[in-house]
């Protein structure tokens, strides 16, 4: 009965209630949509960084992480190769030869990281071939092919088929220079990565660096990202002389940004609910002041203060929950539409965003579990905002309230 009375009281002033519901709906919809854009950007940055750059886990010689010198190679890489190949927890892995050197073209000379890869395993691990925008993925018939990033190609004025010279140190610390030809140009979500890395065949780099296969880095993708700690522990026990790090250890800022996305989402909606709380308090106070005589009569005929308090609380909750449901429905619909189409931010700083690893085409998204958190936040807001109007209602004296005009 109290629920029914509260529901009817809510719509006695239909316009005021609808305006409050609309305000809550619009506020939560705007907050959800803005937060979904931010969360989508962070999620895409995380996925592109994992898939295209650092992978789930990397394995190195411990000293290579400190100095990145050619001599710090993985010695027992054949045994590691066999172990990874037979591990059901590993979806794909790529063994790389890595050296730091100089790239020289007709227009520019600059430092560069040179990564020697096997095209097949690298394609399975990072999908590098899908990032090509020009040329081919190490096509046959080209001697010493190299893949360069779009940002680097623009600065060095290199094109498909252009010739360049790479200079680096071999295993004996002797300088080696070799001519390479651009087979293709790639573009990832991170322009800084594109500008500072080139990919060559590992067989070509092995020939110049050591005259035999040499491995400096192993990047791997797990079938289940939640099992990375178990995989890390297992390989650390089998290969104690190697440094085995997960993506969170390789890029702690990426881990921090991912965690902060959820926190920021909660803060944004908390601020919106805090602002809407003032509107709720005002609406319920107006409702109480308009019904002073009615509330006095109810208390005079036997309705105790506890039930009056509960009635105001329920009315506030109805308003809040209706607005929240409207905001969630509108938010889910909007996020669903733009989540499929994407929002192109290239016109408002797309190049700058790519420098920090954020894609210019953003697909808004939000974790389904967050909606439960939102409902809880709305209920708490309703409870808090109803306290003062309900307190004002139970402070009324029946004898005086019934005489109010």
C-alpha positions as CSV (number, residue, x, y, z in Angstrom):
1,X,0.0,0.0,0.0
2,X,2.8,2.4,0.9
3,X,4.5,1.7,-2.5
4,X,1.2,2.5,-4.3
5,X,0.6,5.7,-2.4
6,X,4.2,6.8,-3.1
7,X,3.8,6.1,-6.8
8,X,0.6,8.1,-7.0
9,X,2.1,11.0,-5.1
10,X,4.9,11.1,-7.5
11,X,2.6,11.8,-10.5
12,X,0.4,14.3,-8.8
13,X,2.6,17.0,-10.3
14,X,3.3,15.2,-13.5
15,X,5.4,18.0,-15.2
16,X,7.8,18.4,-12.3
17,X,8.4,14.7,-12.0
18,X,8.9,14.3,-15.7
19,X,11.4,17.2,-15.8
20,X,13.4,15.6,-12.9
21,X,13.3,12.2,-14.6
22,X,14.4,13.7,-17.9
23,X,17.2,15.6,-16.1
24,X,18.5,12.4,-14.5
25,X,18.2,10.5,-17.8
26,X,20.1,13.2,-19.8
27,X,22.8,13.5,-17.1
28,X,23.5,9.8,-16.9
29,X,23.2,9.3,-20.7
30,X,25.8,12.0,-21.2
31,X,28.1,10.6,-18.5
32,X,27.8,7.1,-19.8
33,X,28.5,8.1,-23.4
34,X,31.4,10.3,-22.5
35,X,32.9,7.6,-20.3
36,X,32.4,5.0,-23.0
37,X,34.4,7.0,-25.4
38,X,37.3,7.3,-22.9
39,X,37.0,3.6,-22.0
40,X,36.9,2.7,-25.7
41,X,40.1,4.7,-26.3
42,X,41.9,3.0,-23.4
43,X,40.7,-0.5,-24.4
44,X,41.8,0.0,-28.1
45,X,45.1,1.4,-27.0
46,X,45.6,-1.7,-24.7
47,X,44.6,-4.1,-27.5
48,X,46.8,-2.5,-30.1
49,X,49.8,-2.3,-27.8
50,X,49.4,-5.9,-26.9
51,X,48.7,-7.2,-30.4
52,X,51.1,-5.0,-32.4
53,X,54.0,-4.3,-30.0
54,X,54.6,-5.9,-26.6
55,X,52.4,-9.1,-26.8
56,X,51.3,-10.8,-23.6
57,X,54.8,-11.8,-22.5
58,X,58.4,-11.3,-23.5
59,X,61.5,-13.3,-22.9
60,X,65.1,-11.9,-22.9
61,X,68.6,-12.4,-21.6
62,X,68.6,-10.5,-18.3
63,X,71.4,-8.2,-19.4
64,X,69.7,-7.4,-22.7
65,X,67.0,-5.5,-20.9
66,X,69.5,-3.2,-19.3
67,X,71.9,-2.5,-22.2
68,X,70.3,-4.0,-25.4
69,X,73.6,-5.1,-26.7
70,X,74.0,-7.6,-29.5
71,X,76.0,-10.1,-27.4
72,X,73.2,-10.5,-24.8
73,X,71.3,-13.1,-26.8
74,X,69.3,-16.1,-25.6
75,X,71.7,-19.0,-25.6
76,X,69.4,-22.0,-25.2
77,X,66.8,-20.7,-27.6
78,X,66.3,-24.1,-29.3
79,X,65.1,-25.7,-26.1
80,X,62.9,-22.7,-25.4
81,X,61.5,-23.0,-29.0
82,X,60.6,-26.7,-28.4
83,X,59.0,-25.9,-25.1
84,X,56.8,-23.1,-26.5
85,X,55.8,-25.1,-29.6
86,X,54.5,-27.9,-27.4
87,X,52.7,-25.7,-24.8
88,X,48.9,-25.8,-25.1
89,X,48.7,-22.4,-23.2
90,X,50.6,-20.6,-25.9
91,X,48.7,-19.5,-28.9
92,X,51.6,-18.0,-30.9
93,X,55.1,-16.8,-30.4
94,X,57.8,-15.0,-32.4
95,X,61.6,-15.3,-32.0
96,X,63.3,-12.1,-33.0
97,X,66.8,-10.8,-33.5
98,X,67.0,-7.1,-32.4
99,X,69.8,-4.6,-32.9
100,X,70.0,-0.8,-32.6
101,X,71.5,1.0,-35.6
102,X,71.3,3.8,-38.1
103,X,69.1,4.2,-41.1
104,X,70.4,6.3,-44.0
105,X,68.4,7.4,-47.0
106,X,69.1,10.1,-49.5
107,X,67.3,12.6,-47.4
108,X,67.9,11.7,-43.7
109,X,70.0,9.6,-41.3
110,X,68.6,8.7,-38.0
111,X,68.8,6.1,-35.2
112,X,66.4,3.1,-35.5
113,X,65.6,-0.2,-33.9
114,X,66.0,-3.1,-36.3
115,X,63.9,-6.2,-35.7
116,X,64.7,-9.4,-37.5
117,X,61.6,-11.6,-37.7
118,X,60.3,-14.8,-39.3
119,X,57.3,-13.6,-41.4
120,X,55.1,-16.6,-40.5
121,X,55.5,-16.6,-36.7
122,X,55.4,-12.8,-36.5
123,X,52.1,-12.7,-38.5
124,X,50.6,-15.2,-36.1
125,X,51.8,-13.2,-33.1
126,X,51.3,-9.6,-33.9
127,X,49.4,-9.6,-37.2
128,X,52.0,-7.3,-38.7
129,X,50.9,-8.1,-42.2
130,X,47.4,-6.6,-41.5
131,X,49.1,-3.2,-40.7
132,X,50.5,-2.8,-44.2
133,X,49.2,0.1,-46.1
134,X,51.5,-0.1,-49.1
135,X,53.7,-2.8,-50.7
136,X,53.9,-6.4,-49.7
137,X,54.7,-8.5,-46.7
138,X,58.3,-9.7,-47.5
139,X,57.4,-10.8,-51.0
140,X,59.9,-13.1,-52.8
141,X,62.2,-11.6,-55.4
142,X,63.4,-8.7,-53.3
143,X,66.9,-9.0,-51.8
144,X,67.1,-7.8,-48.2
145,X,63.5,-6.6,-47.9
146,X,62.6,-4.2,-45.1
147,X,59.2,-2.9,-43.7
148,X,59.1,0.7,-42.5
149,X,56.5,2.7,-40.7
150,X,54.4,5.4,-42.4
151,X,55.7,8.1,-40.1
152,X,59.3,7.1,-40.9
153,X,58.6,6.9,-44.6
154,X,57.2,10.5,-44.5
155,X,60.3,11.9,-42.8
156,X,62.9,10.0,-44.8
157,X,60.8,10.3,-48.1
158,X,61.1,6.6,-48.7
159,X,58.6,4.8,-50.8
160,X,57.9,1.2,-51.8
161,X,61.0,0.0,-53.7
162,X,63.3,2.7,-52.3
163,X,66.8,1.8,-51.3
164,X,68.2,2.5,-47.8
165,X,71.3,1.5,-45.8
166,X,71.2,0.1,-42.3
167,X,74.3,0.3,-40.1
168,X,74.7,-1.7,-36.9
169,X,77.2,-3.6,-34.8
170,X,77.8,-7.3,-35.2
171,X,78.5,-9.9,-32.5
172,X,82.2,-8.9,-32.6
173,X,81.3,-5.2,-32.1
174,X,82.3,-4.4,-35.7
175,X,80.2,-1.9,-37.7
176,X,78.3,-3.5,-40.5
177,X,76.5,-1.6,-43.2
178,X,74.0,-3.3,-45.6
179,X,71.7,-2.1,-48.3
180,X,68.0,-2.9,-48.0
181,X,65.0,-2.2,-50.2
182,X,61.6,-1.2,-48.9
183,X,59.1,-4.0,-49.5
184,X,56.2,-2.4,-47.7
185,X,55.0,0.4,-45.4
186,X,53.0,-0.3,-42.3
187,X,51.0,1.8,-40.0
188,X,50.0,0.9,-36.4
189,X,48.0,2.9,-33.8
190,X,51.2,4.3,-32.4
191,X,53.1,6.7,-34.7
192,X,56.1,6.8,-32.4
193,X,56.5,3.1,-32.7
194,X,56.2,3.3,-36.5
195,X,58.9,6.0,-36.6
196,X,61.4,4.1,-34.5
197,X,61.2,0.5,-35.7
198,X,61.9,-1.3,-39.0
199,X,61.4,-5.0,-39.7
200,X,63.7,-7.2,-41.7
201,X,64.0,-10.9,-42.2
202,X,65.7,-12.6,-39.3
203,X,67.7,-14.8,-41.7
204,X,69.1,-11.6,-43.3
205,X,69.9,-10.0,-40.0
206,X,71.5,-13.2,-38.6
207,X,73.8,-13.3,-41.6
208,X,75.2,-9.8,-40.9
209,X,75.2,-10.0,-37.1
210,X,76.5,-13.4,-36.2
211,X,76.6,-15.6,-39.3
212,X,74.2,-18.0,-37.5
213,X,70.8,-17.8,-35.9
214,X,70.7,-15.4,-33.0
215,X,67.7,-14.6,-30.7
216,X,67.4,-11.6,-28.5
217,X,63.7,-11.5,-27.9
218,X,60.7,-13.9,-27.8
219,X,57.2,-12.4,-27.8
220,X,54.3,-14.7,-27.1
221,X,50.6,-14.6,-27.0
222,X,48.7,-16.7,-24.4
223,X,45.4,-18.4,-25.1
224,X,44.1,-17.0,-21.8
225,X,45.5,-13.6,-20.6
226,X,44.3,-14.5,-17.0
227,X,46.9,-17.4,-16.9
228,X,49.9,-15.2,-17.5
229,X,51.2,-15.5,-13.9
230,X,51.1,-19.3,-14.1
231,X,52.9,-19.4,-17.4
232,X,55.5,-16.9,-16.2
233,X,56.1,-19.0,-13.0
234,X,56.4,-22.2,-15.0
235,X,58.9,-20.8,-17.6
236,X,60.9,-19.0,-14.9
237,X,61.4,-22.4,-13.2
238,X,62.4,-24.2,-16.4
239,X,64.6,-21.3,-17.7
240,X,66.0,-19.6,-14.6
241,X,68.7,-17.8,-16.6
242,X,66.2,-15.8,-18.6
243,X,64.1,-12.8,-17.8
244,X,60.4,-13.5,-18.4
245,X,58.1,-10.5,-18.1
246,X,54.4,-10.1,-18.6
247,X,52.9,-7.1,-20.4
248,X,52.2,-5.4,-17.1
249,X,55.9,-5.5,-16.1
250,X,57.0,-4.4,-19.6
251,X,54.6,-1.5,-19.8
252,X,53.4,-0.5,-16.2
253,X,52.0,2.7,-17.5
254,X,49.6,0.7,-19.7
255,X,48.5,-1.3,-16.7
256,X,48.0,1.8,-14.7
257,X,46.0,3.5,-17.5
258,X,43.7,0.5,-17.8
259,X,43.0,0.4,-14.1
260,X,42.4,4.2,-14.0
261,X,39.9,4.0,-16.8
262,X,37.4,2.2,-14.5
263,X,38.1,4.6,-11.6
264,X,37.7,7.7,-13.8
265,X,34.4,6.3,-15.1
266,X,33.1,6.0,-11.6
267,X,34.3,9.5,-10.7
268,X,32.6,11.0,-13.8
269,X,29.3,9.5,-13.0
270,X,29.7,10.3,-9.3
271,X,30.1,14.0,-10.1
272,X,27.0,13.9,-12.4
273,X,24.9,12.2,-9.6
274,X,26.2,14.7,-7.1
275,X,25.0,17.6,-9.3
276,X,21.6,15.8,-9.9
277,X,21.2,15.3,-6.2
278,X,20.6,19.0,-5.7
279,X,17.8,18.9,-8.2
280,X,16.3,15.8,-6.4
281,X,16.5,17.6,-3.0
282,X,14.7,20.6,-4.4
283,X,12.0,18.6,-6.1
284,X,11.3,16.6,-2.9
285,X,11.3,19.7,-0.7
286,X,8.8,21.3,-3.0
287,X,6.7,18.2,-2.8
288,X,6.8,18.2,1.0
289,X,6.0,21.9,1.3
290,X,3.0,21.6,-1.1
291,X,1.6,18.7,1.0
292,X,2.1,20.1,4.5
293,X,-1.6,20.0,5.3
294,X,-2.0,16.5,3.8
295,X,1.0,15.1,5.7
296,X,-0.4,16.7,8.9
297,X,-3.7,14.9,8.4
298,X,-2.0,11.6,7.7
299,X,-0.1,11.8,10.9
300,X,-3.2,13.0,12.8
301,X,-5.2,9.9,11.7
302,X,-2.5,7.5,12.8
303,X,0.3,7.3,10.2
304,X,3.5,7.2,12.3
305,X,6.6,9.2,11.4
306,X,8.5,6.0,10.3
307,X,5.9,5.4,7.5
308,X,5.9,9.1,6.5
309,X,9.7,9.0,6.3
310,X,9.6,5.8,4.2
311,X,7.0,7.3,1.9
312,X,9.3,10.3,1.0
313,X,12.3,7.9,0.6
314,X,10.3,5.7,-1.8
315,X,9.1,8.6,-3.8
316,X,12.7,9.8,-4.2
317,X,13.9,6.3,-5.1
318,X,11.2,6.0,-7.8
319,X,12.3,9.3,-9.4
320,X,16.0,8.2,-9.3
321,X,15.5,4.7,-10.6
322,X,13.2,5.8,-13.4
323,X,15.8,8.4,-14.5
324,X,18.6,5.9,-14.2
325,X,16.8,3.3,-16.3
326,X,16.1,5.9,-18.9
327,X,19.7,7.0,-18.9
328,X,20.9,3.4,-19.2
329,X,18.6,2.5,-22.0
330,X,19.5,5.6,-23.9
331,X,23.2,5.1,-23.1
332,X,23.3,1.5,-24.2
333,X,21.5,2.4,-27.4
334,X,23.9,5.2,-28.3
335,X,26.9,3.2,-27.3
336,X,25.7,0.3,-29.4
337,X,25.2,2.5,-32.5
338,X,28.6,4.2,-32.3
339,X,30.3,1.1,-31.0
340,X,29.6,-0.5,-34.4
341,X,30.3,2.6,-36.5
342,X,33.0,4.2,-34.5
343,X,33.7,7.9,-33.9
344,X,36.3,9.5,-36.2
345,X,38.4,11.9,-34.2
346,X,41.0,12.5,-36.9
347,X,39.7,16.0,-37.5
348,X,40.3,17.0,-33.9
349,X,43.9,15.8,-33.3
350,X,44.0,12.3,-34.8
351,X,47.8,12.6,-35.5
352,X,48.5,13.8,-32.0
353,X,46.5,10.9,-30.6
354,X,48.5,8.4,-32.6
355,X,51.7,9.8,-31.1
356,X,50.5,8.5,-27.8
357,X,49.2,5.2,-29.1
358,X,45.5,6.2,-29.2
359,X,43.5,5.4,-32.4
360,X,41.8,8.2,-34.2
361,X,38.8,6.0,-34.9
362,X,37.3,5.3,-31.5
363,X,34.7,2.6,-30.8
364,X,32.8,3.5,-27.6
365,X,32.4,0.6,-25.2
366,X,31.6,-0.1,-21.5
367,X,31.9,-3.1,-19.2
368,X,28.4,-4.7,-18.7
369,X,29.2,-5.1,-15.0
370,X,29.5,-1.4,-14.5
371,X,25.7,-0.9,-14.9
372,X,25.2,-2.8,-11.7
373,X,27.6,-0.3,-10.0
374,X,25.6,2.5,-11.5
375,X,22.3,1.2,-10.1
376,X,23.9,1.0,-6.7
377,X,25.3,4.5,-7.0
378,X,21.8,5.8,-8.0
379,X,20.1,4.1,-5.1
380,X,22.7,5.5,-2.6
381,X,22.2,8.9,-4.1
382,X,18.4,8.6,-3.7
383,X,18.8,7.5,-0.1
384,X,21.0,10.4,0.8
385,X,19.0,13.1,-1.0
386,X,15.7,11.9,0.5
387,X,17.0,12.3,4.1
388,X,16.5,16.1,4.4
389,X,13.0,16.3,2.7
390,X,11.9,13.3,4.8
391,X,13.3,14.8,8.0
392,X,11.4,18.1,7.2
393,X,8.2,16.0,6.7
394,X,8.4,14.2,10.1
395,X,9.2,17.4,11.9
396,X,5.7,18.7,11.1
397,X,3.3,19.0,14.0
398,X,-0.1,17.6,13.0
399,X,-2.1,20.2,14.9
400,X,-0.3,23.0,13.1
401,X,0.0,21.3,9.7
402,X,-3.7,20.7,9.2
403,X,-4.4,24.4,9.6
404,X,-2.1,25.3,6.7
405,X,-3.8,26.7,3.7
